[in-house]
Amino acid sequence: MAPVTMRDVAKRARVSKTTVSHVLNGTRYVEPATETRVRQAMRELGYRPNLLARSFRRRETRTIGLLIPSIASPYWAELAQVIERAGYAAGYGVLLGTSNWSVDLEREYLQLLLAKQIDGIVLAATTPNGAMFNEILTAHVPSVVLNQIPADRAVSGVLVDNYRGGYLAGEYLARLGHRQVGCIRLPPTAGQDGRGAGFRQAYTDAGIALPDSAFIDGDYEYRGGETAVQYLLDRHPGTTAVFAATDHMALGVIKGLQRARRQVPDDVSVIGFDNISYATAITPELTTIAQPIARMGEMVMQLLLNQIHGLTSAAEMVVLEPTLIERESCCVCHRDTVYDAAVERT
């Protein structure tokens, strides 16, 4: 059977081929009744427009690429969904690639997306790797980077104020009376160590110096939080509160505390970072520092579309404010605990 053509649709709808083209491409106003007739004819005949040919004519694909570190992480999955919806609303399809925290795979996906002649790219780099940003700049493709923006790179980006978020977490726990606390921070390669730094500064401002041994490197994931809190308790068994730099790790922290027979929040308070949907699906519900995920997705698309449509040529950086969400996993500390150098284990 021969493929259905635009001429077939025009004949069925009793209009010209040019009118069908205007309906498909939105290039000129078409009476609503006529447009309805054309689209009904397309459905009846099973017509599918040749998007590849159209992209060659227009030099656009109406497609953007989204490259993130992991789809297994609730935070990245939720953010990817927000960006996909924002892209769809703007008339763009989204091609998703996940690097699984591998720099090599990230580079391969980036090259694959660029080879597909996408109209723009959103990159959440696995590491603050300048080479990745150089490749984007060299390709002259509209782009927005998520969560980390090298100061010397002319790349637009959207991120939350990580330092402020960490500070809010520390300030909150200090206000609840917790003096012996731990921080499960992001790995050094993440380029987001502001969360741990902000946490430390909040305690410094409260007159409490936290030892380096209270800061444990995590790995973003659930198991990383579970393992890290066990290590923290081995160093500081008197810990009364833990700040985990992602909610996913915070869930693991709670599991690790349960294994150690510590009740949350009666024995140890826990606060996370992100405000993923799972934060309210556990008992106790997780207190956390919320990232404005919906707003982040909107701003990513706005910056990207501004570049695609030639509305701006300068790099723009949007820094969004985090907020504290109080739930059930933190409580007032009733123990007057301080760090004892004698129990620190290196």
C-alpha positions, 0 to 999 in steps of 0.5 A: 500500500502506498503511503498517505500523502498530503495530497490525499489529505487535501482531497479527503478534506476538500481543501488545497494542499497548501491549506493542509501545509498551513494546518501542519506548520501553523504558518497561516491562519486557517478557519477552525472548521476547516482545520477540524476537517483537515485533522479529521481527514488525517486521522481517517487516512492515518497520515503521518507528516515527514518530520525528517524532511520538514526538519531539513527544510526548516533547519530545525528538529523541534527536539532538545537533548537532556543528559542527566547522571541517573534516572534511578535517583528520585530527584533527577527523575522528577526534574527530568519529568518537569523539563520534558513537560515544559518542552512538550508545552513549548512544542519540543520533544525531549531525548533523554540520556543518562550517564550513570555517573560515568564521564566517558558515557556522558561524553558519548551521549553528548556526541550522540545528541549533537550528531542528531542535530538537536535544537538545544541541550540541557546538561547535568554534568557528572563532574565539573568537567571543563571539557564537556562545556567546551564541547557544547560551546564549540558545537554552537548549540543552544545549551543550559547547564543544571546545578553547576556553572563554571565561573569562567565558562560562557554557558547558561545555567540554572541551579539552587543556592546550595550553600544557602540550603546547607546553611538553613539545615545547620541553622535549623538543627542548631536551633533545636539544640543539636551540638554533636551532628554529622553531615553526609555530604556530596562527593568532592567531584560533584561540584556542589560541596556548597551544601556541606560548607553552608552547614559548617558555617551555620554551626560556626555562626552558632559558636560550635566548631564541627570537626572534620571527622563529622563530615562523611563523603556520600555518593548521592544514593540510598546505599551511600547514606546507609553506609556513611551513617554507620561510619559516622556513628562509629566515629561519633556514637553520641551523634544526635542529628544528621544532615544528608546532602540529598533526600535519597541519601537521607532515606538510607541514613534512616535505614542505617539508624534503624539497623543501629537501633536508633529511633528517628527522631527521638535518638537521632534527627535527620534532615535531607535536601531536595524534597523528593516525592518519597520524603512524605512516603516514609515514617517519619516524614522527612524534614528537608531543604526543598529545591524548587524543582518545578521552577527549575524546569520552567527556567531551564526551558525559558533560557533554552528557548531564548537562545533557540529563538535568537532572543539572547546571545549572552550566557545567563545564570539563574540561582534559585532559593531553597526553603526549609520544609519541617516534617517529622524526622527532626525534634528538639535535642534533650541531651547536652552532648558535645564532641569528645576528642577521645571518642573520635576515630580516624 
